[in-house]
Amino acid sequence: EYLQGAPVYVRVIDQAANQSPSGVDSTSVELASEVTGDLESLTLTETGLDTGVFEGSMDTLFGTATSFDGVLDTNEDHQQPFWWDVFFATYTDAYGQSSASARAIGSRVAFIDSAGQPASSYATGGTAWVRVEDQNANDPAVLEAVMLNLSSDTGDNFDHYLWETGKSTGIFSA
Protein backbone atom coordinates (compact mmCIF):
# COMPACT_ATOMS: atom_id res chain seq x y z
CA GLU A 1 0.00 0.00 0.00
CA TYR A 2 1.00 3.57 -0.58
CA LEU A 3 -0.17 6.73 1.11
CA GLN A 4 -1.78 9.16 -1.28
CA GLY A 5 0.61 12.07 -1.73
CA ALA A 6 3.68 9.94 -0.93
CA PRO A 7 6.16 8.77 -3.59
CA VAL A 8 5.73 5.38 -5.26
CA TYR A 9 8.84 3.24 -5.69
CA VAL A 10 9.40 0.78 -8.54
CA ARG A 11 12.05 -1.92 -9.00
CA VAL A 12 12.59 -4.01 -12.13
CA ILE A 13 15.05 -6.89 -12.37
CA ASP A 14 16.00 -7.57 -15.98
CA GLN A 15 19.44 -8.85 -16.93
CA ALA A 16 18.63 -8.26 -20.63
CA ALA A 17 18.27 -4.50 -19.95
CA ASN A 18 21.83 -4.50 -18.59
CA GLN A 19 23.31 -3.38 -21.91
CA SER A 20 26.65 -2.11 -20.64
CA PRO A 21 28.43 -4.21 -17.99
CA SER A 22 30.87 -1.35 -17.36
CA GLY A 23 28.21 1.35 -17.08
CA VAL A 24 24.96 2.15 -15.32
CA ASP A 25 21.98 1.60 -17.64
CA SER A 26 18.39 2.79 -17.52
CA THR A 27 15.02 1.49 -18.59
CA SER A 28 11.45 2.71 -18.14
CA VAL A 29 8.06 1.63 -16.87
CA GLU A 30 4.59 3.02 -17.47
CA LEU A 31 2.63 4.05 -14.38
CA ALA A 32 -1.14 4.40 -14.29
CA SER A 33 -3.83 5.39 -11.81
CA GLU A 34 -7.06 3.40 -11.91
CA VAL A 35 -9.36 6.13 -10.61
CA THR A 36 -7.93 9.24 -12.31
CA GLY A 37 -6.71 7.51 -15.47
CA ASP A 38 -3.38 9.32 -15.16
CA LEU A 39 -0.53 7.87 -17.23
CA GLU A 40 3.13 8.55 -16.56
CA SER A 41 6.47 7.25 -17.81
CA LEU A 42 9.12 6.61 -15.16
CA THR A 43 12.81 6.17 -15.95
CA LEU A 44 14.50 3.56 -13.76
CA THR A 45 18.25 3.65 -13.18
CA GLU A 46 20.42 0.60 -12.66
CA THR A 47 21.50 0.31 -9.01
CA GLY A 48 25.15 -0.21 -9.92
CA LEU A 49 27.49 -1.62 -12.56
CA ASP A 50 26.26 -4.84 -14.15
CA THR A 51 23.44 -5.47 -11.61
CA GLY A 52 20.40 -5.76 -13.91
CA VAL A 53 18.39 -4.17 -11.06
CA PHE A 54 16.67 -0.88 -11.90
CA GLU A 55 14.92 1.45 -9.46
CA GLY A 56 13.08 4.75 -9.51
CA SER A 57 10.36 6.73 -7.78
CA MET A 58 7.67 9.25 -8.62
CA ASP A 59 5.69 11.64 -6.46
CA THR A 60 1.93 11.22 -6.21
CA LEU A 61 -0.58 14.02 -5.80
CA PHE A 62 -4.20 13.87 -4.72
CA GLY A 63 -6.22 15.58 -7.46
CA THR A 64 -7.24 15.38 -11.10
CA ALA A 65 -5.07 13.77 -13.74
CA THR A 66 -2.62 15.55 -15.98
CA SER A 67 -0.87 12.77 -17.88
CA PHE A 68 2.86 12.79 -18.54
CA ASP A 69 3.62 15.70 -16.18
CA GLY A 70 6.00 13.67 -13.99
CA VAL A 71 3.53 13.29 -11.09
CA LEU A 72 1.16 10.35 -10.65
CA ASP A 73 -2.22 11.89 -9.83
CA THR A 74 -4.46 9.90 -7.51
CA ASN A 75 -7.97 10.21 -6.13
CA GLU A 76 -10.73 8.18 -4.55
CA ASP A 77 -13.86 6.65 -6.06
CA HIS A 78 -17.02 7.67 -4.21
CA GLN A 79 -19.24 5.10 -5.90
CA GLN A 80 -20.45 2.16 -3.87
CA PRO A 81 -18.43 0.46 -2.61
CA PHE A 82 -16.00 3.30 -1.85
CA TRP A 83 -12.36 2.58 -2.62
CA TRP A 84 -9.03 4.32 -2.81
CA ASP A 85 -7.02 4.44 -6.00
CA VAL A 86 -4.90 1.60 -7.36
CA PHE A 87 -1.53 2.23 -9.03
CA PHE A 88 -0.23 0.04 -11.84
CA ALA A 89 3.36 -0.28 -13.08
CA THR A 90 3.88 -2.00 -16.44
CA TYR A 91 7.30 -2.99 -17.77
CA THR A 92 7.71 -4.04 -21.39
CA ASP A 93 10.75 -5.79 -22.83
CA ALA A 94 11.46 -7.96 -25.88
CA TYR A 95 9.73 -10.92 -24.22
CA GLY A 96 6.46 -9.24 -23.25
CA GLN A 97 4.99 -7.30 -20.35
CA SER A 98 5.18 -7.60 -16.59
CA SER A 99 3.00 -5.61 -14.24
CA ALA A 100 2.40 -4.97 -10.57
CA SER A 101 -0.21 -3.03 -8.65
CA ALA A 102 -0.57 -1.41 -5.25
CA ARG A 103 -3.53 0.18 -3.49
CA ALA A 104 -3.40 3.74 -2.28
CA ILE A 105 -4.72 4.66 1.14
CA GLY A 106 -5.61 8.07 2.51
CA SER A 107 -3.88 7.78 5.87
CA ARG A 108 -2.45 5.41 8.46
CA VAL A 109 -3.13 5.47 12.18
CA ALA A 110 -0.98 3.56 14.65
CA PHE A 111 -0.68 3.25 18.40
CA ILE A 112 2.96 3.73 19.39
CA ASP A 113 5.08 3.85 22.53
CA SER A 114 6.96 6.93 23.75
CA ALA A 115 9.91 6.00 21.48
CA GLY A 116 7.69 5.85 18.37
CA GLN A 117 7.67 2.05 18.10
CA PRO A 118 4.42 0.12 17.45
CA ALA A 119 2.46 -0.67 20.62
CA SER A 120 -0.34 -3.18 21.12
CA SER A 121 -1.19 -2.43 24.77
CA TYR A 122 -0.74 0.19 27.48
CA ALA A 123 -0.77 -0.03 31.27
CA THR A 124 -4.03 1.04 32.91
CA GLY A 125 -3.80 4.76 33.56
CA GLY A 126 -0.78 5.06 31.27
CA THR A 127 -0.32 7.36 28.32
CA ALA A 128 -1.47 6.22 24.88
CA TRP A 129 0.63 7.57 22.00
CA VAL A 130 -0.79 7.88 18.50
CA ARG A 131 0.78 8.57 15.11
CA VAL A 132 -1.12 9.55 11.94
CA GLU A 133 0.53 9.55 8.52
CA ASP A 134 -1.45 11.67 6.05
CA GLN A 135 0.34 13.20 3.07
CA ASN A 136 -2.93 14.77 1.88
CA ALA A 137 -2.91 16.98 5.01
CA ASN A 138 0.63 18.09 4.27
CA ASP A 139 1.42 21.66 3.22
CA PRO A 140 5.21 21.91 2.83
CA ALA A 141 5.23 25.56 3.93
CA VAL A 142 3.68 25.17 7.40
CA LEU A 143 3.22 22.83 10.34
CA GLU A 144 -0.31 21.43 10.37
CA ALA A 145 -2.54 19.70 12.87
CA VAL A 146 -5.09 16.95 12.34
CA MET A 147 -8.03 16.09 14.58
CA LEU A 148 -8.09 12.58 15.99
CA ASN A 149 -11.08 11.02 17.70
CA LEU A 150 -10.26 8.25 20.18
CA SER A 151 -13.03 6.09 21.54
CA SER A 152 -13.21 2.98 23.68
CA ASP A 153 -15.63 0.08 23.86
CA THR A 154 -16.73 1.42 27.28
CA GLY A 155 -18.10 4.58 25.66
CA ASP A 156 -15.25 6.98 26.35
CA ASN A 157 -14.78 9.48 23.54
CA PHE A 158 -11.96 11.98 23.18
CA ASP A 159 -11.02 14.49 20.45
CA HIS A 160 -7.40 15.54 20.28
CA TYR A 161 -5.23 17.52 17.88
CA LEU A 162 -2.05 15.89 16.63
CA TRP A 163 0.69 18.23 15.42
CA GLU A 164 2.97 17.54 12.47
CA THR A 165 6.40 16.35 13.55
CA GLY A 166 8.15 18.82 11.21
CA LYS A 167 7.53 20.83 8.05
CA SER A 168 6.48 18.67 5.13
CA THR A 169 6.59 15.33 6.98
CA GLY A 170 2.88 14.46 6.77
CA ILE A 171 3.41 12.63 10.10
CA PHE A 172 1.40 13.77 13.10
CA SER A 173 1.79 12.52 16.66
CA ALA A 174 0.91 13.11 20.28
N, C-alpha and C positions, 0 to 999 in steps of 0.2 A: 504494500500500500504506500501511497505517497500523499503527503499533505498538499492540498491545493495551495498554490503560491510558492511552494518549495521546488527546488530543482529536481528534475528526473535524471537518473544516471543510467547509462546503457553500456554494456560490455558485449563484444562479439569476439569469438575465438575462431579464427579462420587462417590456417597455415598457408592456403593458396593466395591470400591477400598480402602475405609477407613477400613482396616483390624484390626487396633489396635487403639481403642478410646483413649488410654493413651499414644500413641506414634505417631510420624510423619512417615507416609507411603510414598511410591513412586510408580510410575507407568511409563509407557513409551509410546511414540508415534513414528510413522515412519514419517520422513520428506522426501519429494521428490522435485526435480526440474524438471519442464516440459522440458526445453530446453536442459540442460546438461544431464538429466537422473540420476543425483546424488541421492543416497539413503543414509539416515542417520537415526540412532536410537537416540532418545533424552529421557533421564530420567527426569521425572517431579517429584518434591518434594512437598508434602502436605504443605500448607501454615501455618499450625498450628495443634494443637491437635484436632482430631475429626472434621475437617472441610469438608473433602471430596472434597476440591479444591486443584488442583495440578498445579504447574507452573514450567516453565523452559525456557531457551533461548539457542540459538546456533548462533555462528558467521556465516556470509556468506562471500564468497570471489568470486570476478569476475574472472572466468577462466574456465579451463576444469575440469571435474568431476573426483574425486577420492572417490569412495563410502566408507562409514563407517570409515572416518578419523576424524570425530568430527567437520567438517566444511561443511556447505551446499554450494556447488559450484553453481554459477549462471552465466548466460551469456545472450546474446540477439540473436534473430533469425533474420537474414538478408534477409530472403525470403519475398516475397510480400504477404500480407502486413507485414511490419516490426513490431515486438512486443518485449517487454521485457519479461523476464522469469515470470513464475507463480510458487509459492511454494504451496505444498500440505502437510497437516498434517493429518494423519490417526490414529485414536485411536480404538483399538479393545478390547472388553471385552466379557464376557460370553453371552451377548445378541446381539452381532453383531459389526458392524463398524460405526463410525462417522467420518466425514471428514470436513475439511475447507480449503479454498484456499485464497491466497492473491497475487496480482500482484506486481512484483518488478518494480522499476523505477530507471533510471540512476542518476537523480538529481532533486532537487527542487529549484525553484527560487521564491523569495517573495519580494515585496516592504514592507519596514518596516519604522517605525519612528526612531528618534534618540535614543529611549530607547529600540529598538529591537522588538517592538510590531507591528503586522500587520497594514499596512496603505493602504487605498484605494484612497487617494487623497493627493495632496500637494498644498501649496499656490504658485501662479505664482511667479517665480523667487526664490522659496525656494529650499532647498536641498532635493534630492531624495536619500533615503537610500535603499540599496539592499543587500539581503542575499542569498547565494547559499549554498545548502547542497549537497555535492558530496563525498561519501565515496570512490569512485573509484579513486579520485584525492588525496587520503590521503596516505602519507608516514609517518608512526609514528616517524621517526627519524628527520624530518625536517619540517619547516614551508613552505607551498607551496603557490602559487598564481594561480588563474584561470582567464582567459580572459572573460570578459562579454561585449557583444555588446548591447547597448541600442539604440532603434530607436523610432521615433514618427511618427504619421500619417501625420505630416507636412513635413516629409522628413529629419528631423534631424537624425544624426547617430553618435554614440559615442562609442569608444572602451575604456574599462577601466579594469585595473587589480584589482581583489579583493584578499586580503591577508587572509590566514587562521587565525582564532581567537586564536589559540594556537596549540601546537604540538598534532597531532593525533585527532583533532576534526572533520575534514572533513567539517567544517563550515567556509565559507568565507564571508566577508562583507566589505562594504565601505559606 
